[in-house]
Amino acid sequence: MPGSSSDRTSVAGADRVRFRPSSDQSLMIYFDQAITLETHHRVLKLLRLLEAEPITGVRNLHPGYCSLLVKFDGLKLRHDELEAILRTYLERLETVPLPESRQIEIPVCYGGDYGPDLNEVAETHGLTPSQTIELHASVPYVVYFLGFVPGFAYLGELPESLATPRLAIPRRNVPPGSVGIAGSQTGVYPFATPGGWRLLGRTPIAMFRPDRAGMSFLSIGDRVRFIPVSSKQFVAMESA
């Protein structure tokens, strides 16, 4: 790769940060290999700092669970030049304040046609469907990042006793608003798309609307609680 032939490691505070060219015009910054709130906050702080003080030549920023992908103009920057600049940003992370997380509630109608995988997930873990619903709705989830399609938020982490592999064969069409789980993650499908997550329920809230000021209902750093509702409540909310 231009500007770098191998990974580089930098020490930022107590954390080891790795840089790796991802393409000829992108650089990946890895903060860790484990999904933790501390790592998430460091990703979020660097993202906020780069948004507040943009680097000339940087085109896009793509946060992940433990990383940040920086895409840049190859005519204006090289990998080593960008890395040197980013190191100076990393040195300032501890001074970056994070806004208080928004607390978001998402109503969900679980099971039946809304959540066709609920019973199977419950049986897999030796639970009743009601216990599975209670577990899924029992904890707040952090929005780690958005991706896959616009408005799709990756939320973590599921209670350990609910962690379930993806479907062996993905569905060709998942209805919008479907609430699914995969591994230790949960999320809501904004659009009708193919998908392999196991569907527990559905929400009447639109996760993405281009006519809304904030087009995505959820943002990185939000904290989300799922609120069980009846099918009658779901229909009323959907038509409101």
Secondary structure by P-SEA (a helix, b strand, c coil): cccccbbbbbbcccbbbbbbbccccbbbbbccccccaaaaaaaaaaaaaaaaccccccccccccccbbbbbbccccccaaaaaaaaaaaaaaccccccccbbbbbbbbbcccccccaaaaaaaaacccaaaaaaaaacbbbbccccccccccccccccccccccccccccccccccccccccccbbbbbccccccccccccccccccccccccccccccccbbbbbbbbcaaaaaaaaac
